[in-house]
Amino acid sequence: MKSRLRVLRAERGWTQEQLSGTIGVSRQAINALETERHDPSLDLAYRIAAAFELPVEQVFPNPHERSDP
Amino acid sequence: MDAAWPRSTRYVIMSSANWLMFLAAVAFLTWGTAGETLPDGAVVAILIVVGLSVALQFAAAYRLVATQDEFVRGITAKRVIAAAGLTITVAVLWGLAQQFLDVPDVPMWVIYPFFWGAFGMVTPFVRDTHA
């Protein structure tokens, strides 16, 4: 799953270690999310979004969203 | 959350103790004549130690994985399945080969270290949690 995690983290100057500590997951998990080796559960996606104080879809764009109305 | 695999101090201590117990018991029974000269009761006691070391090692691994995040749990599950598949495949093939072909007899306890060896071998190749 595509995400803006790496960009958002860089914008705030956080390391993977810092973000993993804030969210309560391993650094490997953050790395796996950034390199698209793991699709987060809804709970993890919400926790990450809360850490950035953003709506979930601004961190993880919805891959199933339809462009037509 | 516990420290990530394999950095959990508790897991490293438990795992080292279990492996030492396993290796010492197997070495004692298989090297030399201890396995043949000891009374049955003593052999049974040592076998229980071996069985305990195996069960406790899996319990320690289970406890470690249970305290990890969803990525580590997912990737470990995939690695365990791959290692179990490899181990059981080799065990079935070797068992049939022992039965019908002239291949060396291998004791069944070898499956245990083989499984963990297989786990280590598949680990670099299983790097994501995708299907």
N, CA and C atoms of all chains as a GROMACS GRO file, in nm:
protein
  600
    1MET      N    1   0.084  -0.120   0.000
    1MET     CA    2   0.000   0.000   0.000
    1MET      C    3   0.088   0.125   0.000
    2LYS      N    4   0.051   0.217  -0.089
    2LYS     CA    5   0.128   0.341  -0.095
    2LYS      C    6   0.098   0.426   0.029
    3SER      N    7   0.200   0.500   0.072
    3SER     CA    8   0.178   0.590   0.184
    3SER      C    9   0.268   0.713   0.170
    4ARG      N   10   0.235   0.816   0.247
    4ARG     CA   11   0.317   0.937   0.248
    4ARG      C   12   0.402   0.942   0.375
    5LEU      N   13   0.417   0.825   0.433
    5LEU     CA   14   0.482   0.818   0.563
    5LEU      C   15   0.624   0.875   0.563
    6ARG      N   16   0.702   0.834   0.464
    6ARG     CA   17   0.842   0.878   0.461
    6ARG      C   18   0.850   1.031   0.445
    7VAL      N   19   0.764   1.084   0.357
    7VAL     CA   20   0.764   1.229   0.331
    7VAL      C   21   0.722   1.304   0.457
    8LEU      N   22   0.614   1.259   0.518
    8LEU     CA   23   0.563   1.327   0.638
    8LEU      C   24   0.665   1.322   0.752
    9ARG      N   25   0.727   1.206   0.764
    9ARG     CA   26   0.827   1.189   0.870
    9ARG      C   27   0.946   1.283   0.846
   10ALA      N   28   0.990   1.290   0.719
   10ALA     CA   29   1.103   1.378   0.685
   10ALA      C   30   1.068   1.524   0.710
   11GLU      N   31   0.943   1.560   0.677
   11GLU     CA   32   0.900   1.700   0.697
   11GLU      C   33   0.911   1.741   0.844
   12ARG      N   34   0.884   1.645   0.931
   12ARG     CA   35   0.889   1.676   1.076
   12ARG      C   36   1.028   1.649   1.135
   13GLY      N   37   1.117   1.594   1.054
   13GLY     CA   38   1.253   1.568   1.101
   13GLY      C   39   1.260   1.452   1.201
   14TRP      N   40   1.166   1.360   1.190
   14TRP     CA   41   1.165   1.244   1.282
   14TRP      C   42   1.244   1.129   1.221
   15THR      N   43   1.312   1.055   1.304
   15THR     CA   44   1.376   0.932   1.258
   15THR      C   45   1.272   0.820   1.266
   16GLN      N   46   1.302   0.708   1.200
   16GLN     CA   47   1.213   0.592   1.209
   16GLN      C   48   1.202   0.546   1.354
   17GLU      N   49   1.314   0.554   1.424
   17GLU     CA   50   1.317   0.511   1.564
   17GLU      C   51   1.224   0.599   1.649
   18GLN      N   52   1.228   0.729   1.624
   18GLN     CA   53   1.143   0.821   1.701
   18GLN      C   54   0.996   0.794   1.673
   19LEU      N   55   0.963   0.778   1.546
   19LEU     CA   56   0.823   0.754   1.509
   19LEU      C   57   0.776   0.620   1.567
   20SER      N   58   0.862   0.519   1.558
   20SER     CA   59   0.821   0.387   1.611
   20SER      C   60   0.796   0.395   1.761
   21GLY      N   61   0.878   0.475   1.831
   21GLY     CA   62   0.859   0.492   1.975
   21GLY      C   63   0.728   0.562   2.007
   22THR      N   64   0.694   0.663   1.925
   22THR     CA   65   0.569   0.737   1.946
   22THR      C   66   0.447   0.647   1.927
   23ILE      N   67   0.455   0.563   1.824
   23ILE     CA   68   0.338   0.480   1.788
   23ILE      C   69   0.334   0.350   1.870
   24GLY      N   70   0.450   0.305   1.913
   24GLY     CA   71   0.455   0.180   1.989
   24GLY      C   72   0.468   0.057   1.902
   25VAL      N   73   0.546   0.071   1.791
   25VAL     CA   74   0.577  -0.045   1.707
   25VAL      C   75   0.729  -0.049   1.688
   26SER      N   76   0.776  -0.156   1.622
   26SER     CA   77   0.920  -0.167   1.599
   26SER      C   78   0.964  -0.074   1.485
   27ARG      N   79   1.093  -0.043   1.484
   27ARG     CA   80   1.146   0.037   1.374
   27ARG      C   81   1.132  -0.038   1.242
   28GLN      N   82   1.142  -0.173   1.251
   28GLN     CA   83   1.125  -0.255   1.130
   28GLN      C   84   0.987  -0.236   1.070
   29ALA      N   85   0.888  -0.218   1.157
   29ALA     CA   86   0.751  -0.200   1.108
   29ALA      C   87   0.739  -0.069   1.030
   30ILE      N   88   0.801   0.037   1.083
   30ILE     CA   89   0.798   0.167   1.013
   30ILE      C   90   0.868   0.154   0.878
   31ASN      N   91   0.983   0.088   0.880
   31ASN     CA   92   1.057   0.069   0.756
   31ASN      C   93   0.975  -0.012   0.655
   32ALA      N   94   0.907  -0.117   0.704
   32ALA     CA   95   0.826  -0.202   0.615
   32ALA      C   96   0.709  -0.123   0.556
   33LEU      N   97   0.652  -0.033   0.634
   33LEU     CA   98   0.542   0.051   0.582
   33LEU      C   99   0.594   0.147   0.476
   34GLU      N  100   0.710   0.204   0.501
   34GLU     CA  101   0.765   0.302   0.407
   34GLU      C  102   0.810   0.237   0.276
   35THR      N  103   0.849   0.112   0.283
   35THR     CA  104   0.897   0.043   0.162
   35THR      C  105   0.789  -0.048   0.104
   36GLU      N  106   0.666  -0.031   0.152
   36GLU     CA  107   0.550  -0.106   0.100
   36GLU      C  108   0.565  -0.256   0.116
   37ARG      N  109   0.629  -0.298   0.225
   37ARG     CA  110   0.640  -0.441   0.252
   37ARG      C  111   0.535  -0.487   0.353
   38HIS      N  112   0.454  -0.394   0.400
   38HIS     CA  113   0.348  -0.428   0.496
   38HIS      C  114   0.232  -0.332   0.478
   39ASP      N  115   0.112  -0.389   0.471
   39ASP     CA  116  -0.009  -0.305   0.469
   39ASP      C  117  -0.059  -0.293   0.612
   40PRO      N  118  -0.076  -0.171   0.662
   40PRO     CA  119  -0.111  -0.157   0.805
   40PRO      C  120  -0.256  -0.200   0.831
   41SER      N  121  -0.280  -0.246   0.952
   41SER     CA  122  -0.417  -0.271   0.996
   41SER      C  123  -0.484  -0.135   1.012
   42LEU      N  124  -0.615  -0.136   1.023
   42LEU     CA  125  -0.688  -0.009   1.042
   42LEU      C  126  -0.641   0.059   1.171
   43ASP      N  127  -0.621  -0.021   1.275
   43ASP     CA  128  -0.578   0.034   1.404
   43ASP      C  129  -0.443   0.104   1.391
   44LEU      N  130  -0.348   0.037   1.324
   44LEU     CA  131  -0.215   0.096   1.309
   44LEU      C  132  -0.221   0.222   1.222
   45ALA      N  133  -0.301   0.217   1.117
   45ALA     CA  134  -0.314   0.334   1.029
   45ALA      C  135  -0.368   0.454   1.108
   46TYR      N  136  -0.466   0.428   1.193
   46TYR     CA  137  -0.522   0.538   1.275
   46TYR      C  138  -0.419   0.590   1.375
   47ARG      N  139  -0.341   0.498   1.433
   47ARG     CA  140  -0.239   0.542   1.530
   47ARG      C  141  -0.134   0.630   1.462
   48ILE      N  142  -0.094   0.591   1.342
   48ILE     CA  143   0.005   0.669   1.268
   48ILE      C  144  -0.053   0.805   1.231
   49ALA      N  145  -0.176   0.805   1.181
   49ALA     CA  146  -0.240   0.931   1.144
   49ALA      C  147  -0.251   1.023   1.265
   50ALA      N  148  -0.282   0.966   1.380
   50ALA     CA  149  -0.294   1.046   1.502
   50ALA      C  150  -0.159   1.106   1.540
   51ALA      N  151  -0.052   1.031   1.518
   51ALA     CA  152   0.082   1.083   1.551
   51ALA      C  153   0.115   1.206   1.466
   52PHE      N  154   0.067   1.204   1.340
   52PHE     CA  155   0.092   1.318   1.251
   52PHE      C  156  -0.018   1.425   1.260
   53GLU      N  157  -0.121   1.395   1.340
   53GLU     CA  158  -0.237   1.484   1.353
   53GLU      C  159  -0.299   1.514   1.217
   54LEU      N  160  -0.318   1.406   1.140
   54LEU     CA  161  -0.376   1.417   1.007
   54LEU      C  162  -0.485   1.312   0.989
   55PRO      N  163  -0.579   1.333   0.898
   55PRO     CA  164  -0.674   1.226   0.866
   55PRO      C  165  -0.599   1.107   0.805
   56VAL      N  166  -0.650   0.987   0.825
   56VAL     CA  167  -0.582   0.866   0.776
   56VAL      C  168  -0.550   0.876   0.627
   57GLU      N  169  -0.645   0.927   0.550
   57GLU     CA  170  -0.626   0.926   0.404
   57GLU      C  171  -0.519   1.024   0.356
   58GLN      N  172  -0.476   1.112   0.445
   58GLN     CA  173  -0.364   1.199   0.405
   58GLN      C  174  -0.230   1.130   0.431
   59VAL      N  175  -0.233   1.022   0.504
   59VAL     CA  176  -0.111   0.943   0.525
   59VAL      C  177  -0.112   0.822   0.431
   60PHE      N  178  -0.228   0.755   0.427
   60PHE     CA  179  -0.244   0.637   0.340
   60PHE      C  180  -0.357   0.665   0.241
   61PRO      N  181  -0.323   0.714   0.121
   61PRO     CA  182  -0.429   0.740   0.022
   61PRO      C  183  -0.508   0.612  -0.005
   62ASN      N  184  -0.640   0.627  -0.011
   62ASN     CA  185  -0.727   0.511  -0.030
   62ASN      C  186  -0.707   0.453  -0.171
   63PRO      N  187  -0.653   0.330  -0.182
   63PRO     CA  188  -0.625   0.274  -0.314
   63PRO      C  189  -0.753   0.229  -0.385
   64HIS      N  190  -0.864   0.225  -0.312
   64HIS     CA  191  -0.990   0.176  -0.371
   64HIS      C  192  -1.087   0.290  -0.402
   65GLU      N  193  -1.042   0.412  -0.380
   65GLU     CA  194  -1.130   0.525  -0.400
   65GLU      C  195  -1.160   0.544  -0.550
   66ARG      N  196  -1.287   0.562  -0.580
   66ARG     CA  197  -1.325   0.581  -0.720
   66ARG      C  198  -1.314   0.728  -0.757
   67SER      N  199  -1.260   0.753  -0.875
   67SER     CA  200  -1.241   0.893  -0.915
   67SER      C  201  -1.371   0.951  -0.970
   68ASP      N  202  -1.460   0.866  -1.027
   68ASP     CA  203  -1.586   0.919  -1.081
   68ASP      C  204  -1.690   0.931  -0.970
   69PRO      N  205  -1.785   1.025  -0.981
   69PRO     CA  206  -1.883   1.048  -0.874
   69PRO      C  207  -1.984   0.932  -0.862
   70MET      N  208   0.549  -0.296   2.421
   70MET     CA  209   0.603  -0.390   2.323
   70MET      C  210   0.744  -0.434   2.364
   71ASP      N  211   0.770  -0.561   2.346
   71ASP     CA  212   0.901  -0.616   2.379
   71ASP      C  213   1.002  -0.572   2.271
   72ALA      N  214   1.131  -0.584   2.302
   72ALA     CA  215   1.233  -0.553   2.203
   72ALA      C  216   1.218  -0.649   2.085
   73ALA      N  217   1.248  -0.598   1.965
   73ALA     CA  218   1.220  -0.678   1.846
   73ALA      C  219   1.310  -0.801   1.837
   74TRP      N  220   1.260  -0.901   1.770
   74TRP     CA  221   1.332  -1.026   1.745
   74TRP      C  222   1.466  -0.996   1.687
   75PRO      N  223   1.574  -1.054   1.725
   75PRO     CA  224   1.588  -1.141   1.841
   75PRO      C  225   1.650  -1.067   1.958
   76ARG      N  226   1.616  -0.939   1.976
   76ARG     CA  227   1.688  -0.858   2.075
   76ARG      C  228   1.629  -0.865   2.215
   77SER      N  229   1.521  -0.939   2.235
   77SER     CA  230   1.462  -0.949   2.366
   77SER      C  231   1.557  -1.026   2.458
   78THR      N  232   1.600  -0.960   2.564
   78THR     CA  233   1.696  -1.024   2.656
   78THR      C  234   1.638  -1.150   2.716
   79ARG      N  235   1.510  -1.142   2.756
   79ARG     CA  236   1.445  -1.259   2.815
   79ARG      C  237   1.444  -1.376   2.718
   80TYR      N  238   1.413  -1.346   2.588
   80TYR     CA  239   1.409  -1.453   2.490
   80TYR      C  240   1.548  -1.513   2.468
   81VAL      N  241   1.648  -1.428   2.459
   81VAL     CA  242   1.785  -1.477   2.436
   81VAL      C  243   1.828  -1.568   2.551
   82ILE      N  244   1.797  -1.529   2.674
   82ILE     CA  245   1.835  -1.612   2.790
   82ILE      C  246   1.761  -1.745   2.788
   83MET      N  247   1.629  -1.738   2.768
   83MET     CA  248   1.548  -1.860   2.766
   83MET      C  249   1.592  -1.952   2.652
   84SER      N  250   1.613  -1.892   2.535
   84SER     CA  251   1.650  -1.970   2.418
   84SER      C  252   1.786  -2.036   2.436
   85SER      N  253   1.882  -1.961   2.489
   85SER     CA  254   2.015  -2.017   2.512
   85SER      C  255   2.008  -2.132   2.612
   86ALA      N  256   1.931  -2.115   2.718
   86ALA     CA  257   1.918  -2.220   2.819
   86ALA      C  258   1.854  -2.345   2.759
   87ASN      N  259   1.751  -2.325   2.679
   87ASN     CA  260   1.682  -2.439   2.617
   87ASN      C  261   1.772  -2.514   2.522
   88TRP      N  262   1.848  -2.440   2.440
   88TRP     CA  263   1.936  -2.506   2.345
   88TRP      C  264   2.050  -2.578   2.416
   89LEU      N  265   2.102  -2.516   2.520
   89LEU     CA  266   2.208  -2.583   2.598
   89LEU      C  267   2.157  -2.714   2.656
   90MET      N  268   2.036  -2.708   2.712
   90MET     CA  269   1.975  -2.827   2.771
   90MET      C  270   1.956  -2.935   2.665
   91PHE      N  271   1.904  -2.894   2.550
   91PHE     CA  272   1.879  -2.989   2.441
   91PHE      C  273   2.010  -3.053   2.394
   92LEU      N  274   2.108  -2.970   2.362
   92LEU     CA  275   2.234  -3.020   2.307
   92LEU      C  276   2.309  -3.108   2.408
   93ALA      N  277   2.308  -3.066   2.534
   93ALA     CA  278   2.378  -3.144   2.637
   93ALA      C  279   2.313  -3.280   2.653
   94ALA      N  280   2.181  -3.284   2.657
   94ALA     CA  281   2.111  -3.411   2.676
   94ALA      C  282   2.131  -3.503   2.556
   95VAL      N  283   2.119  -3.447   2.435
   95VAL     CA  284   2.136  -3.529   2.314
   95VAL      C  285   2.280  -3.578   2.304
   96ALA      N  286   2.375  -3.490   2.332
   96ALA     CA  287   2.515  -3.529   2.325
   96ALA      C  288   2.544  -3.639   2.427
   97PHE      N  289   2.491  -3.624   2.546
   97PHE     CA  290   2.515  -3.725   2.650
   97PHE      C  291   2.461  -3.861   2.608
   98LEU      N  292   2.342  -3.861   2.547
   98LEU     CA  293   2.281  -3.989   2.509
   98LEU      C  294   2.344  -4.052   2.386
   99THR      N  295   2.384  -3.968   2.289
   99THR     CA  296   2.426  -4.024   2.160
   99THR      C  297   2.578  -4.045   2.148
  100TRP      N  298   2.658  -3.966   2.220
  100TRP     CA  299   2.803  -3.986   2.212
  100TRP      C  300   2.843  -4.084   2.322
  101GLY      N  301   2.928  -4.176   2.285
  101GLY     CA  302   2.969  -4.276   2.383
  101GLY      C  303   2.861  -4.381   2.400
  102THR      N  304   2.859  -4.442   2.518
  102THR     CA  305   2.768  -4.556   2.536
  102THR      C  306   2.662  -4.527   2.641
  103ALA      N  307   2.651  -4.401   2.684
  103ALA     CA  308   2.556  -4.368   2.791
  103ALA      C  309   2.414  -4.412   2.757
  104GLY      N  310   2.374  -4.389   2.632
  104GLY     CA  311   2.238  -4.422   2.591
  104GLY      C  312   2.207  -4.569   2.600
  105GLU      N  313   2.312  -4.652   2.591
  105GLU     CA  314   2.288  -4.797   2.592
  105GLU      C  315   2.312  -4.858   2.730
  106THR      N  316   2.395  -4.792   2.811
  106THR     CA  317   2.430  -4.852   2.940
  106THR      C  318   2.347  -4.798   3.057
  107LEU      N  319   2.288  -4.683   3.040
  107LEU     CA  320   2.209  -4.627   3.150
  107LEU      C  321   2.082  -4.710   3.172
  108PRO      N  322   2.035  -4.717   3.296
  108PRO     CA  323   1.906  -4.783   3.319
  108PRO      C  324   1.793  -4.707   3.250
  109ASP      N  325   1.687  -4.780   3.217
  109ASP     CA  326   1.577  -4.719   3.141
  109ASP      C  327   1.521  -4.595   3.209
  110GLY      N  328   1.514  -4.599   3.343
  110GLY     CA  329   1.459  -4.484   3.417
  110GLY      C  330   1.539  -4.358   3.394
  111ALA      N  331   1.672  -4.374   3.391
  111ALA     CA  332   1.759  -4.257   3.369
  111ALA      C  333   1.744  -4.205   3.227
  112VAL      N  334   1.732  -4.297   3.132
  112VAL     CA  335   1.714  -4.255   2.992
  112VAL      C  336   1.582  -4.180   2.977
  113VAL      N  337   1.478  -4.233   3.040
  113VAL     CA  338   1.346  -4.165   3.034
  113VAL      C  339   1.357  -4.024   3.093
  114ALA      N  340   1.430  -4.012   3.204
  114ALA     CA  341   1.446  -3.879   3.266
  114ALA      C  342   1.516  -3.783   3.171
  115ILE      N  343   1.618  -3.831   3.102
  115ILE     CA  344   1.690  -3.744   3.008
  115ILE      C  345   1.601  -3.710   2.889
  116LEU      N  346   1.522  -3.807   2.845
  116LEU     CA  347   1.431  -3.780   2.733
  116LEU      C  348   1.329  -3.673   2.770
  117ILE      N  349   1.285  -3.677   2.895
  117ILE     CA  350   1.190  -3.574   2.941
  117ILE      C  351   1.257  -3.436   2.937
  118VAL      N  352   1.385  -3.432   2.975
  118VAL     CA  353   1.459  -3.304   2.968
  118VAL      C  354   1.464  -3.254   2.824
  119VAL      N  355   1.491  -3.346   2.730
  119VAL     CA  356   1.496  -3.307   2.588
  119VAL      C  357   1.359  -3.253   2.544
  120GLY      N  358   1.255  -3.329   2.577
  120GLY     CA  359   1.120  -3.286   2.539
  120GLY      C  360   1.084  -3.152   2.598
  121LEU      N  361   1.123  -3.134   2.724
  121LEU     CA  362   1.095  -3.005   2.791
  121LEU      C  363   1.168  -2.890   2.722
  122SER      N  364   1.294  -2.915   2.686
  122SER     CA  365   1.372  -2.807   2.623
  122SER      C  366   1.309  -2.765   2.491
  123VAL      N  367   1.256  -2.862   2.418
  123VAL     CA  368   1.191  -2.831   2.289
  123VAL      C  369   1.062  -2.753   2.314
  124ALA      N  370   0.981  -2.803   2.405
  124ALA     CA  371   0.853  -2.737   2.434
  124ALA      C  372   0.874  -2.596   2.489
  125LEU      N  373   0.972  -2.583   2.578
  125LEU     CA  374   0.998  -2.451   2.637
  125LEU      C  375   1.052  -2.352   2.533
  126GLN      N  376   1.130  -2.403   2.438
  126GLN     CA  377   1.182  -2.315   2.333
  126GLN      C  378   1.068  -2.260   2.247
  127PHE      N  379   0.974  -2.347   2.212
  127PHE     CA  380   0.860  -2.300   2.132
  127PHE      C  381   0.773  -2.205   2.215
  128ALA      N  382   0.760  -2.235   2.344
  128ALA     CA  383   0.682  -2.146   2.431
  128ALA      C  384   0.748  -2.008   2.439
  129ALA      N  385   0.881  -2.007   2.447
  129ALA     CA  386   0.954  -1.878   2.454
  129ALA      C  387   0.936  -1.801   2.324
  130ALA      N  388   0.945  -1.872   2.210
  130ALA     CA  389   0.928  -1.806   2.080
  130ALA      C  390   0.786  -1.753   2.067
  131TYR      N  391   0.688  -1.832   2.112
  131TYR     CA  392   0.547  -1.790   2.106
  131TYR      C  393   0.526  -1.664   2.190
  132ARG      N  394   0.584  -1.664   2.310
  132ARG     CA  395   0.568  -1.549   2.400
  132ARG      C  396   0.632  -1.424   2.338
  133LEU      N  397   0.749  -1.445   2.277
  133LEU     CA  398   0.818  -1.331   2.215
  133LEU      C  399   0.733  -1.273   2.102
  134VAL      N  400   0.685  -1.360   2.014
  134VAL     CA  401   0.608  -1.312   1.899
  134VAL      C  402   0.479  -1.245   1.944
  135ALA      N  403   0.419  -1.298   2.050
  135ALA     CA  404   0.292  -1.243   2.100
  135ALA      C  405   0.307  -1.100   2.149
  136THR      N  406   0.430  -1.061   2.186
  136THR     CA  407   0.450  -0.925   2.237
  136THR      C  408   0.502  -0.828   2.130
  137GLN      N  409   0.512  -0.878   2.005
  137GLN     CA  410   0.563  -0.792   1.897
  137GLN      C  411   0.449  -0.719   1.826
  138ASP      N  412   0.486  -0.628   1.738
  138ASP     CA  413   0.382  -0.556   1.662
  138ASP      C  414   0.332  -0.642   1.546
  139GLU      N  415   0.232  -0.588   1.475
  139GLU     CA  416   0.166  -0.669   1.371
  139GLU      C  417   0.259  -0.706   1.256
  140PHE      N  418   0.355  -0.620   1.223
  140PHE     CA  419   0.447  -0.653   1.114
  140PHE      C  420   0.536  -0.772   1.152
  141VAL      N  421   0.594  -0.767   1.270
  141VAL     CA  422   0.683  -0.876   1.314
  141VAL      C  423   0.603  -1.006   1.329
  142ARG      N  424   0.483  -0.996   1.383
  142ARG     CA  425   0.398  -1.117   1.396
  142ARG      C  426   0.368  -1.176   1.258
  143GLY      N  427   0.332  -1.090   1.164
  143GLY     CA  428   0.296  -1.137   1.030
  143GLY      C  429   0.413  -1.200   0.958
  144ILE      N  430   0.526  -1.135   0.965
  144ILE     CA  431   0.642  -1.185   0.890
  144ILE      C  432   0.697  -1.313   0.956
  145THR      N  433   0.689  -1.319   1.089
  145THR     CA  434   0.735  -1.439   1.159
  145THR      C  435   0.644  -1.557   1.127
  146ALA      N  436   0.514  -1.532   1.119
  146ALA     CA  437   0.421  -1.640   1.084
  146ALA      C  438   0.455  -1.695   0.946
  147LYS      N  439   0.483  -1.608   0.850
  147LYS     CA  440   0.518  -1.654   0.716
  147LYS      C  441   0.648  -1.735   0.718
  148ARG      N  442   0.744  -1.688   0.797
  148ARG     CA  443   0.872  -1.759   0.803
  148ARG      C  444   0.856  -1.898   0.868
  149VAL      N  445   0.774  -1.903   0.973
  149VAL     CA  446   0.751  -2.031   1.041
  149VAL      C  447   0.683  -2.129   0.946
  150ILE      N  448   0.586  -2.081   0.869
  150ILE     CA  449   0.516  -2.169   0.775
  150ILE      C  450   0.613  -2.218   0.668
  151ALA      N  451   0.697  -2.129   0.617
  151ALA     CA  452   0.794  -2.169   0.515
  151ALA      C  453   0.892  -2.271   0.572
  152ALA      N  454   0.940  -2.248   0.694
  152ALA     CA  455   1.036  -2.340   0.756
  152ALA      C  456   0.969  -2.474   0.786
  153ALA      N  457   0.846  -2.471   0.835
  153ALA     CA  458   0.775  -2.595   0.864
  153ALA      C  459   0.750  -2.673   0.736
  154GLY      N  460   0.714  -2.601   0.631
  154GLY     CA  461   0.690  -2.667   0.502
  154GLY      C  462   0.816  -2.736   0.451
  155LEU      N  463   0.928  -2.665   0.461
  155LEU     CA  464   1.056  -2.721   0.416
  155LEU      C  465   1.093  -2.843   0.500
  156THR      N  466   1.078  -2.829   0.632
  156THR     CA  467   1.116  -2.938   0.724
  156THR      C  468   1.030  -3.062   0.701
  157ILE      N  469   0.900  -3.043   0.691
  157ILE     CA  470   0.810  -3.158   0.675
  157ILE      C  471   0.831  -3.223   0.538
  158THR      N  472   0.855  -3.142   0.437
  158THR     CA  473   0.882  -3.198   0.304
  158THR      C  474   1.006  -3.288   0.306
  159VAL      N  475   1.113  -3.235   0.366
  159VAL     CA  476   1.237  -3.314   0.373
  159VAL      C  477   1.215  -3.439   0.458
  160ALA      N  478   1.142  -3.425   0.570
  160ALA     CA  479   1.120  -3.539   0.660
  160ALA      C  480   1.039  -3.648   0.589
  161VAL      N  481   0.936  -3.608   0.516
  161VAL     CA  482   0.853  -3.707   0.444
  161VAL      C  483   0.936  -3.777   0.337
  162LEU      N  484   1.010  -3.700   0.258
  162LEU     CA  485   1.091  -3.759   0.151
  162LEU      C  486   1.197  -3.852   0.208
  163TRP      N  487   1.264  -3.803   0.317
  163TRP     CA  488   1.372  -3.885   0.374
  163TRP      C  489   1.314  -4.012   0.438
  164GLY      N  490   1.199  -3.999   0.500
  164GLY     CA  491   1.135  -4.116   0.563
  164GLY      C  492   1.100  -4.222   0.460
  165LEU      N  493   1.046  -4.178   0.347
  165LEU     CA  494   1.014  -4.274   0.241
  165LEU      C  495   1.140  -4.333   0.180
  166ALA      N  496   1.242  -4.248   0.165
  166ALA     CA  497   1.369  -4.296   0.110
  166ALA      C  498   1.432  -4.400   0.203
  167GLN      N  499   1.420  -4.378   0.333
  167GLN     CA  500   1.472  -4.476   0.430
  167GLN      C  501   1.398  -4.609   0.417
  168GLN      N  502   1.267  -4.597   0.390
  168GLN     CA  503   1.184  -4.717   0.383
  168GLN      C  504   1.211  -4.797   0.256
  169PHE      N  505   1.234  -4.726   0.146
  169PHE     CA  506   1.239  -4.798   0.017
  169PHE      C  507   1.374  -4.792  -0.054
  170LEU      N  508   1.462  -4.704  -0.009
  170LEU     CA  509   1.592  -4.692  -0.075
  170LEU      C  510   1.704  -4.712   0.028
  171ASP      N  511   1.824  -4.725  -0.024
  171ASP     CA  512   1.937  -4.749   0.065
  171ASP      C  513   2.001  -4.615   0.104
  172VAL      N  514   1.929  -4.541   0.190
  172VAL     CA  515   1.986  -4.414   0.239
  172VAL      C  516   2.011  -4.429   0.389
  173PRO      N  517   2.104  -4.348   0.444
  173PRO     CA  518   2.135  -4.363   0.587
  173PRO      C  519   2.013  -4.333   0.675
  174ASP      N  520   2.002  -4.407   0.785
  174ASP     CA  521   1.898  -4.378   0.883
  174ASP      C  522   1.932  -4.249   0.957
  175VAL      N  523   1.837  -4.160   0.967
  175VAL     CA  524   1.857  -4.035   1.041
  175VAL      C  525   1.758  -4.032   1.157
  176PRO      N  526   1.805  -4.011   1.279
  176PRO     CA  527   1.711  -4.009   1.393
  176PRO      C  528   1.611  -3.894   1.382
  177MET      N  529   1.491  -3.918   1.429
  177MET     CA  530   1.385  -3.819   1.413
  177MET      C  531   1.411  -3.688   1.487
  178TRP      N  532   1.490  -3.693   1.597
  178TRP     CA  533   1.513  -3.569   1.672
  178TRP      C  534   1.585  -3.463   1.588
  179VAL      N  535   1.648  -3.505   1.479
  179VAL     CA  536   1.718  -3.410   1.391
  179VAL      C  537   1.619  -3.308   1.332
  180ILE      N  538   1.490  -3.346   1.326
  180ILE     CA  539   1.389  -3.254   1.272
  180ILE      C  540   1.390  -3.121   1.347
  181TYR      N  541   1.412  -3.127   1.478
  181TYR     CA  542   1.405  -3.005   1.561
  181TYR      C  543   1.513  -2.903   1.522
  182PRO      N  544   1.643  -2.940   1.526
  182PRO     CA  545   1.742  -2.842   1.480
  182PRO      C  546   1.727  -2.809   1.333
  183PHE      N  547   1.680  -2.907   1.253
  183PHE     CA  548   1.662  -2.880   1.111
  183PHE      C  549   1.558  -2.770   1.092
  184PHE      N  550   1.449  -2.777   1.170
  184PHE     CA  551   1.344  -2.674   1.158
  184PHE      C  552   1.399  -2.535   1.186
  185TRP      N  553   1.475  -2.522   1.294
  185TRP     CA  554   1.526  -2.388   1.327
  185TRP      C  555   1.632  -2.343   1.227
  186GLY      N  556   1.707  -2.439   1.172
  186GLY     CA  557   1.801  -2.407   1.065
  186GLY      C  558   1.725  -2.357   0.942
  187ALA      N  559   1.616  -2.426   0.911
  187ALA     CA  560   1.533  -2.386   0.796
  187ALA      C  561   1.474  -2.248   0.821
  188PHE      N  562   1.434  -2.221   0.944
  188PHE     CA  563   1.380  -2.089   0.978
  188PHE      C  564   1.484  -1.981   0.947
  189GLY      N  565   1.608  -2.007   0.988
  189GLY     CA  566   1.716  -1.911   0.961
  189GLY      C  567   1.741  -1.896   0.811
  190MET      N  568   1.729  -2.008   0.737
  190MET     CA  569   1.756  -2.002   0.593
  190MET      C  570   1.648  -1.926   0.517
  191VAL      N  571   1.522  -1.943   0.558
  191VAL     CA  572   1.414  -1.875   0.482
  191VAL      C  573   1.400  -1.728   0.521
  192THR      N  574   1.452  -1.693   0.638
  192THR     CA  575   1.434  -1.557   0.690
  192THR      C  576   1.475  -1.446   0.591
  193PRO      N  577   1.594  -1.457   0.526
  193PRO     CA  578   1.630  -1.347   0.434
  193PRO      C  579   1.540  -1.339   0.312
  194PHE      N  580   1.468  -1.447   0.282
  194PHE     CA  581   1.386  -1.448   0.160
  194PHE      C  582   1.240  -1.407   0.186
  195VAL      N  583   1.200  -1.410   0.312
  195VAL     CA  584   1.063  -1.369   0.346
  195VAL      C  585   1.072  -1.232   0.412
  196ARG      N  586   1.046  -1.128   0.333
  196ARG     CA  587   1.072  -0.991   0.382
  196ARG      C  588   0.948  -0.903   0.387
  197ASP      N  589   0.834  -0.959   0.346
  197ASP     CA  590   0.712  -0.877   0.354
  197ASP      C  591   0.597  -0.961   0.406
  198THR      N  592   0.488  -0.892   0.438
  198THR     CA  593   0.373  -0.963   0.494
  198THR      C  594   0.263  -0.981   0.389
  199HIS      N  595   0.294  -0.950   0.265
  199HIS     CA  596   0.193  -0.965   0.160
  199HIS      C  597   0.171  -1.113   0.127
  200ALA      N  598   0.057  -1.142   0.068
  200ALA     CA  599   0.024  -1.280   0.030
  200ALA      C  600   0.119  -1.328  -0.078
   0.00000   0.00000   0.00000
